[in-house]
């Protein structure tokens, strides 16, 4: 959720139209998410971790079920990927891997559930990947902003 008044983002858990939890600040009272009005994308894994792709902060922010910061992934240094990490879409799979669309590097980054970089998906000629979704069989669907195409990718080894 985004508040125009306070220029702050927060994640809110609801159950039966009742607000159960608000996740906005870390333990030191600092905002977890950038104040930019740029849209953030969100996904929840099987462990009930909440994963947010924060494009403006160039980070994937992951909090646990209690709302405590688990980690902030800001990119993996690589000779191959030289442009700034700008996560857009985000999803998780059955193994609790976090998949994030890296818009400017035209790839998908895969992290383990603890935020460790595993690998890139970059052999599919992606064109500005934006929205991600994983089905029950761990097939990845990627919407491309640059081409308007939707691609299905099998990435699980």
PyMOL CGO cylinders between C-alpha atoms (Angstrom):
from pymol import cmd
from pymol.cgo import CYLINDER

trace = [
    CYLINDER, 0.00, 0.00, 0.00, 1.16, 3.52, -0.73, 0.3, 1, 1, 1, 1, 1, 1,
    CYLINDER, 1.16, 3.52, -0.73, 0.25, 6.62, 1.24, 0.3, 1, 1, 1, 1, 1, 1,
    CYLINDER, 0.25, 6.62, 1.24, 0.33, 9.90, -0.70, 0.3, 1, 1, 1, 1, 1, 1,
    CYLINDER, 0.33, 9.90, -0.70, 0.26, 11.80, 2.58, 0.3, 1, 1, 1, 1, 1, 1,
    CYLINDER, 0.26, 11.80, 2.58, 3.29, 10.21, 4.19, 0.3, 1, 1, 1, 1, 1, 1,
    CYLINDER, 3.29, 10.21, 4.19, 4.98, 9.12, 0.94, 0.3, 1, 1, 1, 1, 1, 1,
    CYLINDER, 4.98, 9.12, 0.94, 5.47, 5.70, 2.50, 0.3, 1, 1, 1, 1, 1, 1,
    CYLINDER, 5.47, 5.70, 2.50, 4.93, 2.15, 1.35, 0.3, 1, 1, 1, 1, 1, 1,
    CYLINDER, 4.93, 2.15, 1.35, 3.82, -0.64, 3.63, 0.3, 1, 1, 1, 1, 1, 1,
    CYLINDER, 3.82, -0.64, 3.63, 2.75, -4.24, 3.32, 0.3, 1, 1, 1, 1, 1, 1,
    CYLINDER, 2.75, -4.24, 3.32, -0.55, -5.12, 4.96, 0.3, 1, 1, 1, 1, 1, 1,
    CYLINDER, -0.55, -5.12, 4.96, -1.85, -8.63, 5.65, 0.3, 1, 1, 1, 1, 1, 1,
    CYLINDER, -1.85, -8.63, 5.65, -5.59, -9.09, 5.64, 0.3, 1, 1, 1, 1, 1, 1,
    CYLINDER, -5.59, -9.09, 5.64, -7.83, -11.95, 6.63, 0.3, 1, 1, 1, 1, 1, 1,
    CYLINDER, -7.83, -11.95, 6.63, -11.55, -11.79, 5.93, 0.3, 1, 1, 1, 1, 1, 1,
    CYLINDER, -11.55, -11.79, 5.93, -11.32, -8.04, 5.22, 0.3, 1, 1, 1, 1, 1, 1,
    CYLINDER, -11.32, -8.04, 5.22, -9.64, -7.44, 8.58, 0.3, 1, 1, 1, 1, 1, 1,
    CYLINDER, -9.64, -7.44, 8.58, -6.16, -5.96, 8.79, 0.3, 1, 1, 1, 1, 1, 1,
    CYLINDER, -6.16, -5.96, 8.79, -3.95, -8.40, 10.73, 0.3, 1, 1, 1, 1, 1, 1,
    CYLINDER, -3.95, -8.40, 10.73, -0.48, -6.99, 10.25, 0.3, 1, 1, 1, 1, 1, 1,
    CYLINDER, -0.48, -6.99, 10.25, 1.30, -3.91, 8.90, 0.3, 1, 1, 1, 1, 1, 1,
    CYLINDER, 1.30, -3.91, 8.90, 4.91, -4.18, 7.78, 0.3, 1, 1, 1, 1, 1, 1,
    CYLINDER, 4.91, -4.18, 7.78, 6.55, -0.83, 7.15, 0.3, 1, 1, 1, 1, 1, 1,
    CYLINDER, 6.55, -0.83, 7.15, 9.67, -0.31, 9.27, 0.3, 1, 1, 1, 1, 1, 1,
    CYLINDER, 9.67, -0.31, 9.27, 12.69, -2.34, 10.35, 0.3, 1, 1, 1, 1, 1, 1,
    CYLINDER, 12.69, -2.34, 10.35, 13.64, -2.82, 14.02, 0.3, 1, 1, 1, 1, 1, 1,
    CYLINDER, 13.64, -2.82, 14.02, 15.48, 0.52, 14.00, 0.3, 1, 1, 1, 1, 1, 1,
    CYLINDER, 15.48, 0.52, 14.00, 12.42, 2.37, 12.74, 0.3, 1, 1, 1, 1, 1, 1,
    CYLINDER, 12.42, 2.37, 12.74, 13.77, 2.89, 9.23, 0.3, 1, 1, 1, 1, 1, 1,
    CYLINDER, 13.77, 2.89, 9.23, 11.44, 2.34, 6.25, 0.3, 1, 1, 1, 1, 1, 1,
    CYLINDER, 11.44, 2.34, 6.25, 11.81, -1.08, 4.65, 0.3, 1, 1, 1, 1, 1, 1,
    CYLINDER, 11.81, -1.08, 4.65, 10.74, 0.17, 1.23, 0.3, 1, 1, 1, 1, 1, 1,
    CYLINDER, 10.74, 0.17, 1.23, 11.79, 3.21, -0.80, 0.3, 1, 1, 1, 1, 1, 1,
    CYLINDER, 11.79, 3.21, -0.80, 9.64, 6.32, -0.62, 0.3, 1, 1, 1, 1, 1, 1,
    CYLINDER, 9.64, 6.32, -0.62, 9.42, 6.63, -4.39, 0.3, 1, 1, 1, 1, 1, 1,
    CYLINDER, 9.42, 6.63, -4.39, 5.91, 6.43, -5.78, 0.3, 1, 1, 1, 1, 1, 1,
    CYLINDER, 5.91, 6.43, -5.78, 7.21, 3.91, -8.32, 0.3, 1, 1, 1, 1, 1, 1,
    CYLINDER, 7.21, 3.91, -8.32, 5.13, 0.72, -8.08, 0.3, 1, 1, 1, 1, 1, 1,
    CYLINDER, 5.13, 0.72, -8.08, 6.51, -2.19, -6.11, 0.3, 1, 1, 1, 1, 1, 1,
    CYLINDER, 6.51, -2.19, -6.11, 5.71, -5.83, -6.82, 0.3, 1, 1, 1, 1, 1, 1,
    CYLINDER, 5.71, -5.83, -6.82, 5.09, -8.43, -4.14, 0.3, 1, 1, 1, 1, 1, 1,
    CYLINDER, 5.09, -8.43, -4.14, 5.05, -12.19, -3.68, 0.3, 1, 1, 1, 1, 1, 1,
    CYLINDER, 5.05, -12.19, -3.68, 4.76, -14.56, -0.74, 0.3, 1, 1, 1, 1, 1, 1,
    CYLINDER, 4.76, -14.56, -0.74, 6.64, -17.87, -0.56, 0.3, 1, 1, 1, 1, 1, 1,
    CYLINDER, 6.64, -17.87, -0.56, 5.67, -21.16, 1.11, 0.3, 1, 1, 1, 1, 1, 1,
    CYLINDER, 5.67, -21.16, 1.11, 7.41, -20.05, 4.34, 0.3, 1, 1, 1, 1, 1, 1,
    CYLINDER, 7.41, -20.05, 4.34, 5.14, -16.98, 4.38, 0.3, 1, 1, 1, 1, 1, 1,
    CYLINDER, 5.14, -16.98, 4.38, 8.10, -14.68, 3.72, 0.3, 1, 1, 1, 1, 1, 1,
    CYLINDER, 8.10, -14.68, 3.72, 7.03, -11.56, 1.88, 0.3, 1, 1, 1, 1, 1, 1,
    CYLINDER, 7.03, -11.56, 1.88, 9.26, -10.63, -1.05, 0.3, 1, 1, 1, 1, 1, 1,
    CYLINDER, 9.26, -10.63, -1.05, 9.09, -7.14, -2.54, 0.3, 1, 1, 1, 1, 1, 1,
    CYLINDER, 9.09, -7.14, -2.54, 10.76, -5.98, -5.75, 0.3, 1, 1, 1, 1, 1, 1,
    CYLINDER, 10.76, -5.98, -5.75, 11.62, -2.34, -5.01, 0.3, 1, 1, 1, 1, 1, 1,
    CYLINDER, 11.62, -2.34, -5.01, 12.66, -0.91, -8.39, 0.3, 1, 1, 1, 1, 1, 1,
    CYLINDER, 12.66, -0.91, -8.39, 13.53, 2.55, -7.05, 0.3, 1, 1, 1, 1, 1, 1,
    CYLINDER, 13.53, 2.55, -7.05, 15.79, 1.11, -4.33, 0.3, 1, 1, 1, 1, 1, 1,
    CYLINDER, 15.79, 1.11, -4.33, 17.38, -1.40, -6.75, 0.3, 1, 1, 1, 1, 1, 1,
    CYLINDER, 17.38, -1.40, -6.75, 16.62, -4.09, -4.20, 0.3, 1, 1, 1, 1, 1, 1,
    CYLINDER, 16.62, -4.09, -4.20, 14.60, -7.16, -3.36, 0.3, 1, 1, 1, 1, 1, 1,
    CYLINDER, 14.60, -7.16, -3.36, 13.40, -6.80, 0.24, 0.3, 1, 1, 1, 1, 1, 1,
    CYLINDER, 13.40, -6.80, 0.24, 12.34, -9.94, 2.12, 0.3, 1, 1, 1, 1, 1, 1,
    CYLINDER, 12.34, -9.94, 2.12, 10.64, -10.01, 5.51, 0.3, 1, 1, 1, 1, 1, 1,
    CYLINDER, 10.64, -10.01, 5.51, 9.57, -13.06, 7.48, 0.3, 1, 1, 1, 1, 1, 1,
    CYLINDER, 9.57, -13.06, 7.48, 6.07, -13.98, 8.66, 0.3, 1, 1, 1, 1, 1, 1,
    CYLINDER, 6.07, -13.98, 8.66, 6.50, -11.78, 11.74, 0.3, 1, 1, 1, 1, 1, 1,
    CYLINDER, 6.50, -11.78, 11.74, 7.40, -8.80, 9.53, 0.3, 1, 1, 1, 1, 1, 1,
    CYLINDER, 7.40, -8.80, 9.53, 11.09, -8.72, 10.45, 0.3, 1, 1, 1, 1, 1, 1,
    CYLINDER, 11.09, -8.72, 10.45, 13.66, -8.00, 7.76, 0.3, 1, 1, 1, 1, 1, 1,
    CYLINDER, 13.66, -8.00, 7.76, 15.36, -11.22, 6.63, 0.3, 1, 1, 1, 1, 1, 1,
    CYLINDER, 15.36, -11.22, 6.63, 17.54, -9.68, 3.93, 0.3, 1, 1, 1, 1, 1, 1,
    CYLINDER, 17.54, -9.68, 3.93, 17.87, -7.04, 1.26, 0.3, 1, 1, 1, 1, 1, 1,
    CYLINDER, 17.87, -7.04, 1.26, 19.35, -8.23, -2.06, 0.3, 1, 1, 1, 1, 1, 1,
    CYLINDER, 19.35, -8.23, -2.06, 20.89, -5.39, -4.09, 0.3, 1, 1, 1, 1, 1, 1,
    CYLINDER, 20.89, -5.39, -4.09, 22.47, -7.35, -6.90, 0.3, 1, 1, 1, 1, 1, 1,
    CYLINDER, 22.47, -7.35, -6.90, 25.20, -9.79, -7.66, 0.3, 1, 1, 1, 1, 1, 1,
    CYLINDER, 25.20, -9.79, -7.66, 28.39, -8.39, -9.14, 0.3, 1, 1, 1, 1, 1, 1,
    CYLINDER, 28.39, -8.39, -9.14, 28.99, -9.88, -12.53, 0.3, 1, 1, 1, 1, 1, 1,
    CYLINDER, 28.99, -9.88, -12.53, 31.17, -9.28, -15.53, 0.3, 1, 1, 1, 1, 1, 1,
    CYLINDER, 31.17, -9.28, -15.53, 28.20, -10.31, -17.69, 0.3, 1, 1, 1, 1, 1, 1,
    CYLINDER, 28.20, -10.31, -17.69, 25.57, -7.99, -16.18, 0.3, 1, 1, 1, 1, 1, 1,
    CYLINDER, 25.57, -7.99, -16.18, 26.94, -4.45, -16.14, 0.3, 1, 1, 1, 1, 1, 1,
    CYLINDER, 26.94, -4.45, -16.14, 23.77, -2.40, -15.89, 0.3, 1, 1, 1, 1, 1, 1,
    CYLINDER, 23.77, -2.40, -15.89, 22.24, -1.41, -12.55, 0.3, 1, 1, 1, 1, 1, 1,
    CYLINDER, 22.24, -1.41, -12.55, 20.01, -4.06, -10.98, 0.3, 1, 1, 1, 1, 1, 1,
    CYLINDER, 20.01, -4.06, -10.98, 16.42, -2.87, -11.32, 0.3, 1, 1, 1, 1, 1, 1,
    CYLINDER, 16.42, -2.87, -11.32, 14.01, -5.55, -10.06, 0.3, 1, 1, 1, 1, 1, 1,
    CYLINDER, 14.01, -5.55, -10.06, 10.52, -5.29, -11.44, 0.3, 1, 1, 1, 1, 1, 1,
    CYLINDER, 10.52, -5.29, -11.44, 8.34, -8.38, -11.23, 0.3, 1, 1, 1, 1, 1, 1,
    CYLINDER, 8.34, -8.38, -11.23, 8.85, -10.97, -8.53, 0.3, 1, 1, 1, 1, 1, 1,
    CYLINDER, 8.85, -10.97, -8.53, 7.57, -14.46, -7.79, 0.3, 1, 1, 1, 1, 1, 1,
    CYLINDER, 7.57, -14.46, -7.79, 8.54, -17.55, -5.80, 0.3, 1, 1, 1, 1, 1, 1,
    CYLINDER, 8.54, -17.55, -5.80, 8.52, -21.22, -6.67, 0.3, 1, 1, 1, 1, 1, 1,
    CYLINDER, 8.52, -21.22, -6.67, 7.84, -24.51, -4.90, 0.3, 1, 1, 1, 1, 1, 1,
    CYLINDER, 7.84, -24.51, -4.90, 11.42, -24.61, -3.57, 0.3, 1, 1, 1, 1, 1, 1,
    CYLINDER, 11.42, -24.61, -3.57, 11.06, -21.11, -2.06, 0.3, 1, 1, 1, 1, 1, 1,
    CYLINDER, 11.06, -21.11, -2.06, 13.42, -19.68, -4.66, 0.3, 1, 1, 1, 1, 1, 1,
    CYLINDER, 13.42, -19.68, -4.66, 12.86, -16.01, -5.35, 0.3, 1, 1, 1, 1, 1, 1,
    CYLINDER, 12.86, -16.01, -5.35, 12.75, -15.03, -9.01, 0.3, 1, 1, 1, 1, 1, 1,
    CYLINDER, 12.75, -15.03, -9.01, 13.07, -11.37, -9.91, 0.3, 1, 1, 1, 1, 1, 1,
    CYLINDER, 13.07, -11.37, -9.91, 12.80, -9.73, -13.31, 0.3, 1, 1, 1, 1, 1, 1,
    CYLINDER, 12.80, -9.73, -13.31, 15.93, -7.65, -13.91, 0.3, 1, 1, 1, 1, 1, 1,
    CYLINDER, 15.93, -7.65, -13.91, 14.49, -5.08, -16.29, 0.3, 1, 1, 1, 1, 1, 1,
    CYLINDER, 14.49, -5.08, -16.29, 17.63, -3.42, -17.71, 0.3, 1, 1, 1, 1, 1, 1,
    CYLINDER, 17.63, -3.42, -17.71, 19.81, -6.53, -17.85, 0.3, 1, 1, 1, 1, 1, 1,
    CYLINDER, 19.81, -6.53, -17.85, 17.05, -8.46, -19.68, 0.3, 1, 1, 1, 1, 1, 1,
    CYLINDER, 17.05, -8.46, -19.68, 17.24, -11.47, -17.41, 0.3, 1, 1, 1, 1, 1, 1,
    CYLINDER, 17.24, -11.47, -17.41, 15.68, -13.18, -14.41, 0.3, 1, 1, 1, 1, 1, 1,
    CYLINDER, 15.68, -13.18, -14.41, 17.71, -13.51, -11.23, 0.3, 1, 1, 1, 1, 1, 1,
    CYLINDER, 17.71, -13.51, -11.23, 17.14, -16.55, -9.04, 0.3, 1, 1, 1, 1, 1, 1,
    CYLINDER, 17.14, -16.55, -9.04, 17.89, -16.34, -5.32, 0.3, 1, 1, 1, 1, 1, 1,
    CYLINDER, 17.89, -16.34, -5.32, 17.57, -19.02, -2.69, 0.3, 1, 1, 1, 1, 1, 1,
    CYLINDER, 17.57, -19.02, -2.69, 15.23, -18.45, 0.25, 0.3, 1, 1, 1, 1, 1, 1,
    CYLINDER, 15.23, -18.45, 0.25, 18.10, -16.85, 2.20, 0.3, 1, 1, 1, 1, 1, 1,
    CYLINDER, 18.10, -16.85, 2.20, 18.95, -14.30, -0.46, 0.3, 1, 1, 1, 1, 1, 1,
    CYLINDER, 18.95, -14.30, -0.46, 21.96, -16.03, -1.97, 0.3, 1, 1, 1, 1, 1, 1,
    CYLINDER, 21.96, -16.03, -1.97, 22.30, -15.53, -5.71, 0.3, 1, 1, 1, 1, 1, 1,
    CYLINDER, 22.30, -15.53, -5.71, 21.95, -18.85, -7.55, 0.3, 1, 1, 1, 1, 1, 1,
    CYLINDER, 21.95, -18.85, -7.55, 21.91, -17.99, -11.23, 0.3, 1, 1, 1, 1, 1, 1,
    CYLINDER, 21.91, -17.99, -11.23, 20.56, -15.95, -14.10, 0.3, 1, 1, 1, 1, 1, 1,
    CYLINDER, 20.56, -15.95, -14.10, 17.97, -16.96, -16.66, 0.3, 1, 1, 1, 1, 1, 1,
    CYLINDER, 17.97, -16.96, -16.66, 19.27, -15.04, -19.62, 0.3, 1, 1, 1, 1, 1, 1,
    CYLINDER, 19.27, -15.04, -19.62, 19.33, -17.40, -22.55, 0.3, 1, 1, 1, 1, 1, 1,
    CYLINDER, 19.33, -17.40, -22.55, 15.75, -16.69, -23.61, 0.3, 1, 1, 1, 1, 1, 1,
    CYLINDER, 15.75, -16.69, -23.61, 16.27, -13.38, -25.42, 0.3, 1, 1, 1, 1, 1, 1,
    CYLINDER, 16.27, -13.38, -25.42, 14.17, -11.50, -22.89, 0.3, 1, 1, 1, 1, 1, 1,
    CYLINDER, 14.17, -11.50, -22.89, 13.17, -7.94, -23.77, 0.3, 1, 1, 1, 1, 1, 1,
    CYLINDER, 13.17, -7.94, -23.77, 12.58, -5.83, -20.65, 0.3, 1, 1, 1, 1, 1, 1,
    CYLINDER, 12.58, -5.83, -20.65, 10.99, -8.52, -18.45, 0.3, 1, 1, 1, 1, 1, 1,
    CYLINDER, 10.99, -8.52, -18.45, 8.39, -7.11, -16.09, 0.3, 1, 1, 1, 1, 1, 1,
    CYLINDER, 8.39, -7.11, -16.09, 5.71, -9.43, -14.70, 0.3, 1, 1, 1, 1, 1, 1,
    CYLINDER, 5.71, -9.43, -14.70, 6.54, -12.95, -13.46, 0.3, 1, 1, 1, 1, 1, 1,
    CYLINDER, 6.54, -12.95, -13.46, 4.37, -15.88, -12.44, 0.3, 1, 1, 1, 1, 1, 1,
    CYLINDER, 4.37, -15.88, -12.44, 5.18, -19.51, -11.60, 0.3, 1, 1, 1, 1, 1, 1,
    CYLINDER, 5.18, -19.51, -11.60, 2.57, -22.26, -11.96, 0.3, 1, 1, 1, 1, 1, 1,
    CYLINDER, 2.57, -22.26, -11.96, 2.20, -25.44, -9.87, 0.3, 1, 1, 1, 1, 1, 1,
    CYLINDER, 2.20, -25.44, -9.87, 4.71, -27.26, -12.08, 0.3, 1, 1, 1, 1, 1, 1,
    CYLINDER, 4.71, -27.26, -12.08, 7.33, -24.50, -11.64, 0.3, 1, 1, 1, 1, 1, 1,
    CYLINDER, 7.33, -24.50, -11.64, 6.94, -23.25, -15.19, 0.3, 1, 1, 1, 1, 1, 1,
    CYLINDER, 6.94, -23.25, -15.19, 7.86, -19.58, -15.29, 0.3, 1, 1, 1, 1, 1, 1,
    CYLINDER, 7.86, -19.58, -15.29, 5.76, -17.09, -17.25, 0.3, 1, 1, 1, 1, 1, 1,
    CYLINDER, 5.76, -17.09, -17.25, 7.41, -13.79, -18.14, 0.3, 1, 1, 1, 1, 1, 1,
    CYLINDER, 7.41, -13.79, -18.14, 5.66, -10.74, -19.58, 0.3, 1, 1, 1, 1, 1, 1,
    CYLINDER, 5.66, -10.74, -19.58, 7.96, -8.46, -21.57, 0.3, 1, 1, 1, 1, 1, 1,
    CYLINDER, 7.96, -8.46, -21.57, 7.45, -4.72, -21.61, 0.3, 1, 1, 1, 1, 1, 1,
    CYLINDER, 7.45, -4.72, -21.61, 9.74, -4.23, -24.61, 0.3, 1, 1, 1, 1, 1, 1,
    CYLINDER, 9.74, -4.23, -24.61, 7.92, -6.63, -26.95, 0.3, 1, 1, 1, 1, 1, 1,
    CYLINDER, 7.92, -6.63, -26.95, 4.56, -7.16, -25.29, 0.3, 1, 1, 1, 1, 1, 1,
    CYLINDER, 4.56, -7.16, -25.29, 5.14, -10.92, -25.44, 0.3, 1, 1, 1, 1, 1, 1,
    CYLINDER, 5.14, -10.92, -25.44, 4.44, -13.53, -22.80, 0.3, 1, 1, 1, 1, 1, 1,
    CYLINDER, 4.44, -13.53, -22.80, 7.04, -16.30, -22.59, 0.3, 1, 1, 1, 1, 1, 1,
    CYLINDER, 7.04, -16.30, -22.59, 6.92, -19.64, -20.82, 0.3, 1, 1, 1, 1, 1, 1,
    CYLINDER, 6.92, -19.64, -20.82, 10.30, -20.78, -19.47, 0.3, 1, 1, 1, 1, 1, 1,
    CYLINDER, 10.30, -20.78, -19.47, 11.22, -24.11, -17.93, 0.3, 1, 1, 1, 1, 1, 1,
    CYLINDER, 11.22, -24.11, -17.93, 14.09, -23.37, -15.59, 0.3, 1, 1, 1, 1, 1, 1,
    CYLINDER, 14.09, -23.37, -15.59, 14.00, -26.02, -12.83, 0.3, 1, 1, 1, 1, 1, 1,
    CYLINDER, 14.00, -26.02, -12.83, 16.89, -28.47, -12.93, 0.3, 1, 1, 1, 1, 1, 1,
]
cmd.load_cgo(trace, "trace")
